[in-house]
Amino acid sequence: MSAEATNPATPGPVTPATPRRRSLPRIDLRRLGRAALLGPASRGRLPDAISHVVEVHRAHHPDADLETLRRAYVLAESSHRGQMRKSGEPYITHPLAVTLILAELGAETTALTASLLHDTVEDTDVTLDQVGEEFGAEVRYLVDGVTKLEKVDYGAAAEPETFRKMLVATGNDVRVMSIKLADRLHNMRTLGVMRPEKQARIAKVTRDVLIPLAERLGVQALKTELEDLVFAILHPEEYAHTRELIAGNAAQETDPLAEFSDVMRTVLREAGIQAEVLIRPRHFVSVHRVSRKRGRLRGCDFGRLLVLVNEDADCYAVLGELHTCMTPVVSEFKDFIAVPKFNLYQSLHTAVAREDGQVAEVLIRTHQMHKVAEAGVIALGNPYTASAEEQTGPGAPAYEERVDPTRPGWLSRLLDWQEAAPDPDTFWSTLREDLAQDREITVYRPDGGALGLPEGATCVDAAYAQYGEDAHACIGARVNGRLATLSTVLRDGDTVQLLMGQDPASEPSREWLEHAHTPAARIAIQRWLTTHPAPAEDDAAEPAAEPAAGPAAGPSPRPAETAPPARATAETAPPARATADTAQPVRSATGAAPADPSAPRPGAAITVVDRPDANVRLAGCCTPVPLDEVTGFSVRGGVVTVHRVECAAVARMADAGREEVAVQWGDTTGCRVTLVAESFGRPHLLADLTEAMALEGAEIVSATVEPPSQQRVRHTYTVQLPDAARLPALLRAMRNVPGVYDVGRAQHHAAASSGTRAPSGTR
């Protein structure tokens, strides 16, 4: 069977009337088979079987050292001699075909050498040490990276553990996965000789693992062909229908894409822009997707136009001319040159329309961008070439310990979480889920650093991406400067500040699993929950012990979800241990039960300037304290209420015709003030907060902790201070408690006539 053979149950390829992009060359396996059977050529002469590979390789690398390829072929051919593929060709035709695929994509000599030898250690008596002695550490490492683990040793775990091994090796040298992708492509081309059930099993693994890896590595030339081969095996009826659509379009007398391309060539020629305009037919899977999205297809739906230029600036010049001289579809414009995709892809995307309703999609890129768009990481060549001196000098790490400088961020994250995967089944299922997230976003830390995350990631994912298992202590986040819950979904370009608690006993919430999209976050949270099982219901129902008097009493780390729905105040709540998550009472610093916050508040001497004997009351809406600038208003019964001058009630009372009265503070500096603190829920927060208040000399008169809402908790404290001058220090101390993000003086909404107010905010 030839190298291009596919599932024999599916129809052969269709050749549309429009010119197609240059496909990967196919080698004549029968010719190579005959050449292989004749044995290697004389020393120093290139064997005929490898001549086509050499020709393609020299087109990309004119100065390549071909002696290494000759020696690699000789070893591979002699090692595989006598072995036959199930398709009937000599086995050596397989490594030759894999090497040709990589050569066409521009792979450098080391990768081609390893691809010729990639099955020798797995299927022959050649050892890794022999490969290393003959061809060096790099080739040895690449061959080892793609060598499968034996089922006799690993049983059912052989396949997932083989992929884990390949991915770890890819982290040090991305060429490992390039060879594996080319290997799978040739195997998929010749899969028709296998039993249908084995074809389906291999196709599913290709779909779930290798195609997403090809996409992430940017190797579109391999990805698109793999997609079509998998499509033909797993969905033969839909494949056949798509084939009919393509054949029907190819039979049309007119081709709107060709007409569009002629117009574009004229426009660009008259503008003096040197450019090549090509028609790129869609592959089968792409046509299938477009047909499901748009329904009935028109001529332009079967392909796109590709404009190739020499310089980046020419891309924008082409865009300007097309948008000026043709009718642009503005909603289709995307700039992947200024903001490349995570897989190295760069192009300008646009679309132009004509009067009959035909719309042509247009891709604009340089020749170099096109090379990278097709070959991805393969186009980058040897990742260690630029730093060869420092990588091989004194003290350089062993080859296996080096990190590929071209390693993409998603691969680094994958390598991190795979270490925590407890077993092969977890790794295998998590890998497929991770690779299914095929879009990435970039978010930024306040220090300017970047985090790459999959689309749909939340603040939970960002926390574990930045801090690993230390993210258990995360208590909240700010997204673009605004407070946000950990469940907030992030968007590309967001700035994320993660708020971390200092309590070593901090723990993740089980609810976090619902908001974790990355494997790193899910595995870390699940592992913690597994090692810290929730208490039995009978234990959880037992009443907690009465805390010791004072703010430092240790709270029970009940999660925010267990808070009672009703608002709990110091006067009504039962004597349970309190946390910031439980909306329970807190006793005053003296150990006494909290006082009624509506009772008269002593400790602040203030007099009316012209009526020193007047009955004075401090307004509860703004809780003025000594040193505040204040004013007074006469109310019923001859009482004068005192407000801070910036209190909103001042303007309302003046507008209502209330008599404003001059007031002044006396010599006493002690005061009573109501403060409101906003925090994220976490264990021990209430104890930490009240302790900080006590250290500043504040005596808690009353306290209210409201039930959590969206992981946030609101505390209201009425405190007695010996000196009003200590209020700023108290506010700073409270804000410095981990988890507290805002503290302020209580403000209330005015009741129409009495000046009493309902709780509202913290300013």
SULPEKA-V785809 format. One record per residue. N is the residue number from 1. RES is the residue in one letter. SS is DSSP state (h for helix, s for strand, l for the rest). PHI is phi in whole degrees, 0 to 359 (999 if undefined). D_CENTER is the distance of its C-alpha to the mean C-alpha in Angstrom with 2 decimals. Layout:
BEGIN
N RES SS PHI D_CENTER
N RES SS PHI D_CENTER
END
This chain:
BEGIN
1 M l 999 42.88
2 S l 287 41.42
3 A l 297 37.98
4 E l 270 36.91
5 A l 297 38.11
6 T l 236 35.89
7 N l 307 36.57
8 P l 296 40.32
9 A l 283 40.01
10 T l 256 38.03
11 P l 294 39.72
12 G l 286 39.57
13 P l 292 37.75
14 V l 255 38.83
15 T l 253 39.89
16 P l 289 39.48
17 A l 291 41.93
18 T l 286 39.37
19 P l 296 38.72
20 R l 263 35.61
21 R l 293 33.38
22 R l 298 34.58
23 S l 272 33.41
24 L l 297 33.04
25 P l 294 36.62
26 R l 257 38.15
27 I l 261 40.49
28 D l 279 43.77
29 L h 295 43.33
30 R h 293 47.03
31 R h 296 47.93
32 L h 296 45.54
33 G h 298 46.89
34 R h 296 50.43
35 A h 296 49.53
36 A h 293 47.85
37 L h 293 50.90
38 L l 286 53.14
39 G l 89 51.42
40 P l 291 50.13
41 A l 283 51.94
42 S l 296 54.14
43 R l 302 52.61
44 G l 91 51.13
45 R l 257 51.06
46 L l 289 47.88
47 P l 296 48.09
48 D h 299 48.32
49 A h 298 45.46
50 I h 257 42.96
51 S h 298 44.49
52 H h 293 42.12
53 V h 299 39.06
54 V h 296 40.76
55 E h 299 41.56
56 V h 292 37.98
57 H h 297 36.72
58 R h 292 39.31
59 A h 296 38.28
60 H h 267 34.95
61 H l 227 36.35
62 P l 301 40.08
63 D l 261 40.67
64 A l 296 39.08
65 D l 276 41.11
66 L h 275 42.17
67 E h 297 44.11
68 T h 297 41.03
69 L h 296 40.18
70 R h 299 43.81
71 R h 294 43.88
72 A h 294 40.64
73 Y h 295 42.08
74 V h 301 45.37
75 L h 294 43.76
76 A h 295 41.54
77 E h 295 44.49
78 S h 291 46.91
79 S h 287 44.50
80 H h 269 43.66
81 R l 302 47.25
82 G l 95 48.62
83 Q l 275 45.24
84 M s 234 44.66
85 R l 280 41.69
86 K l 295 42.05
87 S l 280 42.42
88 G l 105 45.59
89 E l 275 44.69
90 P s 303 44.96
91 Y l 298 41.75
92 I h 300 41.51
93 T h 296 40.63
94 H h 290 37.13
95 P h 299 36.08
96 L h 294 37.86
97 A h 294 35.89
98 V h 298 32.53
99 T h 294 33.68
100 L h 294 34.77
101 I h 302 31.41
102 L h 291 29.77
103 A h 297 32.75
104 E h 297 32.41
105 L l 276 28.81
106 G l 94 30.13
107 A l 298 29.27
108 E l 277 31.33
109 T h 297 34.24
110 T h 298 32.64
111 A h 295 30.13
112 L h 293 33.05
113 T h 299 35.20
114 A h 294 32.71
115 S h 292 32.25
116 L h 297 36.05
117 L l 259 36.11
118 H l 295 33.00
119 D l 254 35.12
120 T h 294 38.05
121 V h 289 36.99
122 E h 285 35.80
123 D h 242 38.87
124 T l 227 41.71
125 D l 274 43.46
126 V l 293 41.70
127 T l 253 39.89
128 L h 298 36.93
129 D h 298 39.42
130 Q h 296 41.50
131 V h 299 38.61
132 G h 296 37.76
133 E h 295 41.41
134 E h 276 41.91
135 F h 235 38.71
136 G l 99 36.96
137 A h 294 33.96
138 E h 295 31.30
139 V h 297 32.76
140 R h 301 33.28
141 Y h 295 29.66
142 L h 295 28.45
143 V h 295 31.05
144 D h 297 30.19
145 G h 298 26.48
146 V h 261 27.34
147 T l 281 30.21
148 K l 289 29.82
149 L l 277 30.62
150 E l 282 33.85
151 K h 296 34.09
152 V h 296 37.23
153 D h 266 35.28
154 Y h 247 32.07
155 G h 61 33.29
156 A h 295 30.74
157 A h 277 27.95
158 A h 299 28.83
159 E h 293 26.34
160 P h 298 23.15
161 E h 289 24.37
162 T h 295 25.17
163 F h 294 21.65
164 R h 299 20.40
165 K h 299 23.04
166 M h 295 22.11
167 L h 293 18.44
168 V h 297 19.64
169 A h 295 22.20
170 T h 296 19.77
171 G h 298 17.98
172 N h 270 21.39
173 D l 204 22.36
174 V l 294 20.28
175 R h 294 23.67
176 V h 302 23.84
177 M h 288 21.40
178 S h 298 23.20
179 I h 295 26.41
180 K h 297 25.07
181 L h 296 23.85
182 A h 294 27.28
183 D h 299 28.98
184 R h 292 27.37
185 L h 299 28.20
186 H h 294 31.85
187 N h 295 32.02
188 M h 292 30.71
189 R h 298 33.33
190 T l 252 36.02
191 L h 285 34.78
192 G h 298 37.68
193 V h 278 40.00
194 M l 275 38.02
195 R l 296 38.76
196 P h 305 36.86
197 E h 294 35.13
198 K h 286 33.92
199 Q h 303 32.80
200 A h 295 30.70
201 R h 296 29.17
202 I h 293 28.24
203 A h 295 26.96
204 K h 293 24.62
205 V h 295 23.08
206 T h 298 22.85
207 R h 295 21.14
208 D h 277 18.61
209 V h 240 17.84
210 L h 283 19.46
211 I h 295 18.87
212 P h 299 15.04
213 L h 293 15.49
214 A h 298 17.90
215 E h 297 15.58
216 R h 290 12.85
217 L l 273 15.80
218 G l 78 17.23
219 V l 271 20.48
220 Q h 295 21.32
221 A h 299 24.97
222 L h 281 24.35
223 K h 299 21.65
224 T h 294 23.95
225 E h 291 26.96
226 L h 300 25.26
227 E h 300 24.14
228 D h 294 27.77
229 L h 294 29.24
230 V h 294 27.11
231 F h 302 27.93
232 A h 295 31.61
233 I h 276 31.65
234 L h 274 29.64
235 H l 225 30.76
236 P h 298 34.17
237 E h 291 35.54
238 E h 293 32.72
239 Y h 298 32.82
240 A h 297 36.56
241 H h 296 36.23
242 T h 296 33.75
243 R h 299 36.19
244 E h 295 38.96
245 L h 299 37.07
246 I h 294 36.54
247 A h 296 40.17
248 G h 296 41.43
249 N h 293 39.69
250 A h 294 41.01
251 A l 277 44.51
252 Q l 293 44.48
253 E l 289 47.04
254 T l 249 44.87
255 D l 232 41.38
256 P h 298 39.75
257 L h 294 37.09
258 A h 295 39.95
259 E h 293 41.60
260 F h 301 38.52
261 S h 296 38.19
262 D h 297 41.87
263 V h 298 41.51
264 M h 296 38.53
265 R h 299 40.46
266 T h 295 43.33
267 V h 301 41.29
268 L h 287 39.65
269 R h 295 42.96
270 E h 293 44.78
271 A l 275 42.13
272 G l 75 42.69
273 I l 259 39.14
274 Q l 281 39.10
275 A l 208 36.61
276 E s 248 36.36
277 V s 250 35.63
278 L s 237 34.69
279 I s 260 34.12
280 R s 247 31.14
281 P s 299 31.79
282 R l 289 28.87
283 H l 280 28.49
284 F h 304 29.42
285 V h 296 26.05
286 S h 296 25.31
287 V h 298 28.76
288 H h 300 28.24
289 R h 295 25.06
290 V h 295 26.89
291 S h 294 29.93
292 R h 290 28.12
293 K h 279 26.58
294 R h 253 29.75
295 G l 80 32.56
296 R l 295 35.50
297 L l 267 34.55
298 R l 250 36.40
299 G h 306 37.11
300 C h 287 34.27
301 D h 283 31.69
302 F h 269 32.42
303 G s 191 31.10
304 R s 224 29.79
305 L s 260 31.41
306 L s 243 30.20
307 V s 249 31.63
308 L s 251 31.62
309 V s 229 32.79
310 N l 268 33.32
311 E l 238 31.57
312 D h 303 28.46
313 A h 298 30.87
314 D h 295 32.57
315 C h 300 29.49
316 Y h 287 29.82
317 A h 294 33.59
318 V h 299 33.31
319 L h 303 31.05
320 G h 299 33.65
321 E h 294 36.54
322 L h 295 35.04
323 H h 288 34.18
324 T h 277 37.67
325 C h 264 39.78
326 M l 232 37.99
327 T s 263 36.47
328 P s 280 32.71
329 V l 258 30.33
330 V h 300 28.36
331 S h 294 25.62
332 E h 269 24.69
333 F l 283 24.10
334 K s 218 20.79
335 D s 249 20.61
336 F l 265 18.37
337 I l 273 20.72
338 A l 294 20.01
339 V l 232 16.23
340 P l 296 15.61
341 K l 290 12.96
342 F l 294 10.54
343 N l 258 13.35
344 L l 83 16.08
345 Y l 295 17.50
346 Q l 225 19.76
347 S l 187 22.22
348 L s 262 23.69
349 H s 248 23.74
350 T s 208 26.59
351 A s 210 29.28
352 V s 231 33.00
353 A s 238 35.51
354 R l 230 39.24
355 E l 297 41.95
356 D l 279 42.01
357 G l 93 38.43
358 Q l 292 36.92
359 V s 236 33.50
360 A s 254 32.31
361 E s 280 28.73
362 V s 231 28.73
363 L s 248 26.49
364 I s 235 27.57
365 R s 203 26.69
366 T s 278 28.58
367 H h 298 29.95
368 Q h 293 27.65
369 M h 300 24.56
370 H h 294 26.02
371 K h 299 26.45
372 V h 290 22.83
373 A h 298 21.78
374 E h 278 24.02
375 A h 255 23.64
376 G h 57 20.21
377 V h 295 20.18
378 I h 297 23.75
379 A h 291 24.91
380 L h 282 23.88
381 G l 75 26.67
382 N l 286 27.24
383 P l 293 24.42
384 Y l 256 27.08
385 T l 300 29.79
386 A l 293 29.18
387 S l 242 29.32
388 A h 301 31.89
389 E h 295 34.36
390 E h 286 32.19
391 Q h 279 30.78
392 T h 245 34.33
393 G l 285 36.27
394 P l 301 37.67
395 G l 79 35.22
396 A l 293 32.51
397 P l 290 30.29
398 A l 298 31.06
399 Y h 304 29.32
400 E h 293 27.40
401 E h 262 26.08
402 R l 283 24.82
403 V l 247 21.22
404 D l 301 20.61
405 P l 295 20.17
406 T l 265 18.39
407 R l 300 15.72
408 P l 287 12.34
409 G h 298 9.42
410 W h 298 7.76
411 L h 289 11.34
412 S h 298 11.76
413 R h 295 9.15
414 L h 298 10.94
415 L h 295 14.18
416 D h 292 13.60
417 W h 286 13.09
418 Q h 295 15.79
419 E h 294 18.27
420 A h 269 18.06
421 A l 295 18.51
422 P l 287 22.13
423 D l 205 23.56
424 P h 301 23.26
425 D h 296 22.88
426 T h 297 19.87
427 F h 299 18.28
428 W h 295 19.29
429 S h 291 18.13
430 T h 292 14.73
431 L h 299 14.31
432 R h 295 15.25
433 E h 295 12.92
434 D h 295 9.87
435 L h 288 11.34
436 A h 290 12.12
437 Q l 273 8.67
438 D l 266 9.77
439 R l 236 8.07
440 E s 238 5.35
441 I s 234 5.69
442 T s 238 7.13
443 V s 242 8.58
444 Y s 238 11.76
445 R l 278 13.82
446 P l 300 17.50
447 D l 278 18.68
448 G l 97 16.93
449 G l 293 14.40
450 A s 245 10.89
451 L s 235 7.50
452 G s 269 4.88
453 L s 221 1.19
454 P s 290 2.73
455 E l 301 5.71
456 G l 94 7.53
457 A l 293 5.68
458 T s 246 8.72
459 C h 297 10.51
460 V h 300 11.09
461 D h 297 7.62
462 A h 298 7.90
463 A h 297 11.38
464 Y h 286 11.00
465 A h 294 8.60
466 Q h 272 11.45
467 Y h 245 14.44
468 G h 63 14.23
469 E h 288 17.02
470 D h 294 18.45
471 A h 293 15.96
472 H h 306 18.64
473 A h 271 20.49
474 C s 292 18.07
475 I s 242 20.25
476 G s 168 18.50
477 A s 204 16.64
478 R s 243 17.57
479 V s 247 15.44
480 N l 55 17.25
481 G l 85 20.18
482 R s 253 20.63
483 L s 299 20.54
484 A s 215 17.94
485 T l 284 17.62
486 L l 292 14.87
487 S l 276 14.32
488 T l 298 13.54
489 V s 281 10.81
490 L l 271 9.14
491 R l 243 9.85
492 D l 302 9.43
493 G l 93 11.75
494 D l 296 12.09
495 T s 257 13.69
496 V s 238 13.01
497 Q s 251 15.87
498 L s 269 15.67
499 L s 263 19.21
500 M s 251 20.29
501 G l 279 23.54
502 Q l 255 26.10
503 D l 282 27.55
504 P l 296 27.23
505 A l 272 27.78
506 S l 301 24.63
507 E l 217 22.96
508 P l 285 19.98
509 S l 268 20.93
510 R l 299 21.03
511 E l 296 19.65
512 W h 301 16.29
513 L h 301 15.83
514 E h 290 16.02
515 H h 250 13.02
516 A l 268 10.77
517 H l 252 8.37
518 T l 270 7.06
519 P h 302 10.23
520 A h 301 10.57
521 A h 290 11.03
522 R h 297 13.15
523 I h 294 15.26
524 A h 296 15.99
525 I h 294 17.02
526 Q h 297 19.00
527 R h 295 20.70
528 W h 294 21.84
529 L h 295 23.13
530 T h 292 24.93
531 T h 274 26.68
532 H l 229 27.49
533 P l 298 28.89
534 A l 293 29.90
535 P l 295 33.66
536 A l 297 36.03
537 E h 300 37.07
538 D h 296 40.59
539 D h 291 39.42
540 A h 292 37.10
541 A h 278 40.05
542 E l 293 42.34
543 P l 293 43.03
544 A l 280 41.74
545 A l 287 44.27
546 E l 293 45.57
547 P l 287 43.97
548 A l 291 46.18
549 A l 295 47.24
550 G l 108 45.29
551 P l 286 41.73
552 A l 270 40.66
553 A l 301 41.09
554 G l 287 38.24
555 P l 274 36.12
556 S l 273 34.87
557 P l 280 31.10
558 R l 283 30.99
559 P l 291 27.61
560 A h 300 27.36
561 E h 294 27.63
562 T h 270 31.24
563 A l 296 32.61
564 P l 294 35.69
565 P l 289 35.38
566 A l 276 38.40
567 R l 287 38.56
568 A s 253 40.16
569 T s 246 42.52
570 A l 296 44.50
571 E l 277 47.65
572 T l 244 46.49
573 A l 286 43.77
574 P l 288 44.90
575 P l 282 45.18
576 A l 251 41.85
577 R l 292 39.58
578 A l 248 37.21
579 T l 230 33.57
580 A l 292 31.47
581 D l 263 30.03
582 T l 251 33.42
583 A l 54 35.38
584 Q l 253 38.42
585 P l 282 41.22
586 V l 233 41.67
587 R l 279 45.17
588 S l 288 46.53
589 A l 295 46.82
590 T l 270 50.43
591 G l 91 49.70
592 A l 279 51.46
593 A l 294 50.13
594 P l 299 48.48
595 A l 276 50.86
596 D l 293 50.77
597 P l 294 48.74
598 S l 271 51.17
599 A l 289 54.18
600 P l 305 55.95
601 R l 246 54.12
602 P l 279 56.42
603 G l 101 55.97
604 A l 226 55.76
605 A l 277 59.12
606 I s 215 59.29
607 T s 230 62.38
608 V s 275 63.38
609 V l 304 65.07
610 D l 265 68.13
611 R l 223 68.19
612 P l 300 67.71
613 D l 264 68.69
614 A l 293 66.24
615 N l 282 63.94
616 V s 248 60.41
617 R s 227 57.10
618 L s 284 53.63
619 A l 293 51.30
620 G l 284 48.58
621 C l 288 46.27
622 C l 237 45.65
623 T l 39 47.23
624 P l 295 49.03
625 V l 228 49.82
626 P l 308 52.25
627 L l 86 51.32
628 D l 290 49.63
629 E l 281 51.47
630 V s 230 52.99
631 T s 215 55.28
632 G s 232 57.20
633 F s 223 58.34
634 S s 282 61.35
635 V l 236 60.64
636 R h 301 62.94
637 G h 80 65.40
638 G h 76 65.62
639 V l 280 62.33
640 V s 252 60.29
641 T s 265 56.50
642 V s 252 54.68
643 H s 236 51.31
644 R s 292 49.13
645 V l 297 49.92
646 E l 272 46.30
647 C l 297 46.22
648 A h 297 45.64
649 A h 291 48.73
650 V h 299 51.00
651 A h 295 50.73
652 R h 293 51.10
653 M h 291 54.19
654 A h 296 55.76
655 D h 295 55.26
656 A l 278 56.90
657 G l 87 59.97
658 R l 294 59.60
659 E l 282 61.76
660 E s 276 59.76
661 V s 236 61.30
662 A l 286 60.99
663 V s 229 59.84
664 Q s 211 59.32
665 W s 281 58.05
666 G l 272 60.61
667 D l 279 60.72
668 T l 288 58.59
669 T l 256 54.99
670 G l 293 53.57
671 C s 204 51.40
672 R s 242 49.47
673 V s 218 46.10
674 T s 256 43.39
675 L s 242 39.80
676 V s 238 36.57
677 A s 246 33.39
678 E s 250 29.88
679 S s 212 27.46
680 F s 271 24.58
681 G l 288 25.99
682 R l 201 26.19
683 P l 299 29.01
684 H l 71 31.91
685 L h 296 30.95
686 L h 297 34.34
687 A h 296 36.27
688 D h 296 34.50
689 L h 291 35.05
690 T h 291 38.71
691 E h 294 39.41
692 A h 298 38.18
693 M h 292 40.48
694 A h 296 43.40
695 L h 295 43.08
696 E l 267 43.61
697 G l 85 46.78
698 A l 273 45.58
699 E s 260 47.34
700 I s 283 45.38
701 V s 272 47.80
702 S s 208 45.50
703 A s 211 41.87
704 T s 226 39.72
705 V s 240 36.18
706 E l 281 34.75
707 P l 301 32.61
708 P l 298 28.84
709 S s 224 27.11
710 Q l 53 23.33
711 Q l 68 23.14
712 R s 246 25.49
713 V s 232 29.09
714 R s 245 32.09
715 H s 246 35.05
716 T s 235 38.46
717 Y s 237 40.98
718 T s 255 44.57
719 V s 234 45.66
720 Q s 256 48.95
721 L s 249 48.88
722 P l 291 51.99
723 D l 211 51.28
724 A h 298 49.32
725 A h 294 48.47
726 R h 273 46.10
727 L h 297 43.87
728 P h 302 41.46
729 A h 294 41.04
730 L h 296 40.40
731 L h 299 37.67
732 R h 296 35.97
733 A h 298 36.28
734 M h 292 34.74
735 R h 293 31.76
736 N l 281 31.20
737 V l 288 30.75
738 P l 305 27.12
739 G l 102 25.61
740 V s 271 28.10
741 Y s 248 26.71
742 D s 199 29.93
743 V s 219 33.67
744 G s 200 36.57
745 R s 288 40.08
746 A l 292 40.56
747 Q s 232 41.21
748 H s 223 42.65
749 H s 276 43.69
750 A s 289 47.42
751 A l 277 49.72
752 A l 309 52.27
753 S l 241 55.34
754 S l 271 54.96
755 G l 82 52.19
756 T l 281 50.26
757 R s 218 46.55
758 A s 259 43.65
759 P s 302 40.49
760 S s 215 37.82
761 G s 204 35.84
762 T l 233 35.65
763 R l 247 37.16
END
